[in-house]
Amino acid sequence: MLTFALRRLLTTIPMVLVVVSLTWGLIRLAPGNFYSGERALPPAVERNLREKYGLDQPWYVQYGRMLGNTLRGDFGSSLKYPGETVNEILANAVPVSATLGLLAYALALVVGVTAGTLAATRQNSAVDHASMAAALVGISVPNFVLGPTLVLWLALTWYWLPPAMWDGWWSPNLIMPVLTLSAVYMAYIARLTRAGMLEVLRSNYIRTARAKGLPARTVLIRHAMRGGLLPVVSFSGPAVALLLTGTVVVEKIFALPGLGNYFINANLNRDEPLIIGIVAFTAIVVLVFNLLVDLAYGLIDPRVRY
Amino acid sequence: MRRRGRTLRLWLACAGLALAASACSPSTAGARYFGKVTPPDGQVLRYISASEPESLDPQIGTGQPEARIYVAFFEGLTEYDPKTAQAVPALAERWDVADANQTFTFHMRPQARWSDGTPITADDIVYSMRRGLSPDFATRTSYMAYDIAYAEAYNSRAAFVRDARSGDWLRDEAAPGLRLVVPGDAAAREALPPALRARIEGQTLVPVRAEDIGVEALDAHTVRFHLARPVPFFPGVLSHQFFRVVPRQAIERWGGTWTQPGHFVGSGPFRLDLWRPYDRISGVRNPMYWDAAAVRLDRLTFYAVEDQTTMMNLYKAGAVDATYNHTVPAAWLDQMRGLADHMNAPENANEFYYFNTTVPPMDDVRVRRAFSLAVDRDGLAEFRKTVTPLTGFVPDGIFPGYENQKTESFNPLRARQLLAEAGFRDASGAYDPSRFPANTIEILYNTSESNRQVSEFVQAQWKQHLGVTVRLRNEEFRTFLGTRTRREYTGLARAGWVGDYMDPFTFFDIFTTVGGNNGTGWLDARYVALLRQANREVEQARRYALLAQAEARLIEEQPVLPLYTPATNWMKKPYVKGLYPNPLTLHSWKHVYIEHDPAKWD
């Protein structure tokens, strides 16, 4: 298992390099530059800028420098925000996105797994129908509708919660963003859990466990859940990775200083070092979480061996 | 069972209707203000200042959102007047003008101090100018100082020419008071006119140094600027962020991180004490500021928020006290326009279309005039809700004493006549739309909902009044800029100009060269001569009269189709005093305070 993990970690490096190379090529294809604005710059000013940031050098020199920076994990200074390095920006923004994302995912897991399990054990009951109807709503209502609706009632009609902005890790400001963000995951996890549990509950080994005379609770938690939650585990890897790396819509609606805003603006601003930095970070997180999911399979499912 | 189902459906329908009604109905019906009006405790202003600033270094940040923040932390020789945005004394107590608007001497306040307590002297001004213009520093706003003698030369690594035998500097034939400047780069010198190349052949080239720039400290508190050309509005230019004085002691000690709280040294009424990127920047009163006694706020916080609806939500809930310009979403304007906390005033900006005057049919001034006359600008202004119609080129009502030139705004009959005169007529001589090559022209704009609405309005006007349908084409902003500068469009391209300083010249300057900001291909010797003459004029009324003649010439030639003067369109709680809707929406924060007595609210 250790060699498996190490081998997978090593393949991460070339994969990240491929991803950043593709991104770098795409940035070249986009017209315009970080310094272009409504006001045309005098040629001298443009030349000074190009010299300062090395844009006057041949493409292979620029490409090589970018690859070197990526390998060293130092992406240099942002072009749009010259006072800040990309690593500083990541260090400021990732904790915000991660807090929001992890809280939302934790909430989604607790509610989703509970609702899904209840629905599966009481199939076709009122509980099942109600929770699955709620899940359908959760999947269908996009977060740019849910967020503003929550704001309209909780912040602007009853003035219970602040309507937006970041105020630390543990503040009422986070309630609405977390609810908004978790709704769709909650719904999805509930449905995955229900489907997975229903399948497992009908299997032979559960019948055997029941026949042994184990209490229903033990059958459910120790035996059924291990198999029934596998779909949720494989869903969790990419989902958590995406949540960690920023959620543009929710961060915009609630004016949160997370990575999503930076990523969108970096692209609009043609801020090459920042784009490369965020893409490399995202790629690493996605690859690592996929690895974690694969490792988790081995722990949960006795059939999987490395 | 069936009945219960029906009742349930009825309940659901009612609940849905109630939700929809509550979401749509203006919750402020009958109110004077939008949302909560509870002032914060103490003297604290919470202000939404647009997106994250590019930098807290006033010589790096290029935009208005940055400028708004710099006014709090840095001061220049002059500052924006809170109501008119014209230059008022700041670090300089007064100034003298000499040499037909070409030499300015500023007398600085001896009591001015940096936030670390060291005095602000004329040397600091000289240092700031040399730093900002350094080609290695490479800032995007350096062109703002190109009116200063040899500033452009230093910034573009140019060289003086010294006579190899006599050792004298060669003079510039166009401006005899100045030395000749040639490109420092040998390849660029190859492109010079042959006569000039012959003149510098065999002479010594001496690179222009920072010390050559036309700014000198006469004594500790007197600084003199020598300009390359007459610039009567120079004190107004000095309020721009590029000219705000920067602290040599902190920059040399900390390098690029001097703007971090802790390293920060400033010259303005507030001192930086918190900076959380993409979230907030906060300052407290600077006790070292020369006019600290007049500063009323104890704390000033700028929030970085990008989404208009979120801004309005924060404002309504009373989490912020004021917002920057253009923050009220178009769909909300009907509701907000009547409220006492909606701030609206004409802006130092204009919105217009360029004509590509180098490609038929728009190379014919009659066609350009006809297309301009066929747009109902009053209707457009009504449609846009906050703006004022524009038929000249200079925004109306923001330059006291300047007489805006206006032409006939809307006359479809005359428009059709002009097109007939231009050759688009049938056998009887009447205008015939089918002869007009409408399929060859387009309106090019940068992708945005608002630009699309305006171009659709204009398109519909032409269809209605001229019987022609032009194409609309949109491009992403940075792509669009290149297309427009290279004139890779036929017909019209959208343009919006925000003045750099409070003088009509900032608008006229666009058309003094071809390329760059002038995407029309139009260059007129008489127009340029009138502007030159105006800027040599010392007396303001005569100068404005000459500028008005230039504007009249511009309208006559019609390389542009003026549309409207934008409006500032922002919100301010009634308890915030000293914050006015000025044409730049750049506020002198030291005048702002919170009024806790509701009887004195706006």
Boltz contact constraints between the chains, C-beta under 6 A:
constraints:
  - contact:
      token1: [A, 31]
      token2: [B, 479]
      max_distance: 6.0
  - contact:
      token1: [A, 31]
      token2: [B, 482]
      max_distance: 6.0
  - contact:
      token1: [A, 32]
      token2: [B, 478]
      max_distance: 6.0
  - contact:
      token1: [A, 32]
      token2: [B, 479]
      max_distance: 6.0
  - contact:
      token1: [A, 35]
      token2: [B, 140]
      max_distance: 6.0
  - contact:
      token1: [A, 36]
      token2: [B, 478]
      max_distance: 6.0
  - contact:
      token1: [A, 36]
      token2: [B, 481]
      max_distance: 6.0
  - contact:
      token1: [A, 40]
      token2: [B, 485]
      max_distance: 6.0
  - contact:
      token1: [A, 40]
      token2: [B, 516]
      max_distance: 6.0
  - contact:
      token1: [A, 40]
      token2: [B, 517]
      max_distance: 6.0
  - contact:
      token1: [A, 42]
      token2: [B, 143]
      max_distance: 6.0
  - contact:
      token1: [A, 44]
      token2: [B, 155]
      max_distance: 6.0
  - contact:
      token1: [A, 44]
      token2: [B, 156]
      max_distance: 6.0
  - contact:
      token1: [A, 45]
      token2: [B, 142]
      max_distance: 6.0
  - contact:
      token1: [A, 45]
      token2: [B, 143]
      max_distance: 6.0
  - contact:
      token1: [A, 48]
      token2: [B, 135]
      max_distance: 6.0
  - contact:
      token1: [A, 48]
      token2: [B, 138]
      max_distance: 6.0
  - contact:
      token1: [A, 49]
      token2: [B, 138]
      max_distance: 6.0
  - contact:
      token1: [A, 52]
      token2: [B, 138]
      max_distance: 6.0
  - contact:
      token1: [A, 80]
      token2: [B, 54]
      max_distance: 6.0
  - contact:
      token1: [A, 81]
      token2: [B, 54]
      max_distance: 6.0
  - contact:
      token1: [A, 82]
      token2: [B, 55]
      max_distance: 6.0
  - contact:
      token1: [A, 82]
      token2: [B, 60]
      max_distance: 6.0
  - contact:
      token1: [A, 83]
      token2: [B, 55]
      max_distance: 6.0
  - contact:
      token1: [A, 83]
      token2: [B, 256]
      max_distance: 6.0
  - contact:
      token1: [A, 83]
      token2: [B, 259]
      max_distance: 6.0
  - contact:
      token1: [A, 92]
      token2: [B, 277]
      max_distance: 6.0
  - contact:
      token1: [A, 151]
      token2: [B, 313]
      max_distance: 6.0
  - contact:
      token1: [A, 155]
      token2: [B, 317]
      max_distance: 6.0
  - contact:
      token1: [A, 156]
      token2: [B, 316]
      max_distance: 6.0
  - contact:
      token1: [A, 162]
      token2: [B, 319]
      max_distance: 6.0
  - contact:
      token1: [A, 163]
      token2: [B, 313]
      max_distance: 6.0
  - contact:
      token1: [A, 163]
      token2: [B, 314]
      max_distance: 6.0
  - contact:
      token1: [A, 163]
      token2: [B, 317]
      max_distance: 6.0
  - contact:
      token1: [A, 164]
      token2: [B, 310]
      max_distance: 6.0
  - contact:
      token1: [A, 164]
      token2: [B, 314]
      max_distance: 6.0
  - contact:
      token1: [A, 166]
      token2: [B, 279]
      max_distance: 6.0
  - contact:
      token1: [A, 252]
      token2: [B, 307]
      max_distance: 6.0
  - contact:
      token1: [A, 255]
      token2: [B, 305]
      max_distance: 6.0
  - contact:
      token1: [A, 255]
      token2: [B, 310]
      max_distance: 6.0
  - contact:
      token1: [A, 257]
      token2: [B, 278]
      max_distance: 6.0
  - contact:
      token1: [A, 257]
      token2: [B, 279]
      max_distance: 6.0
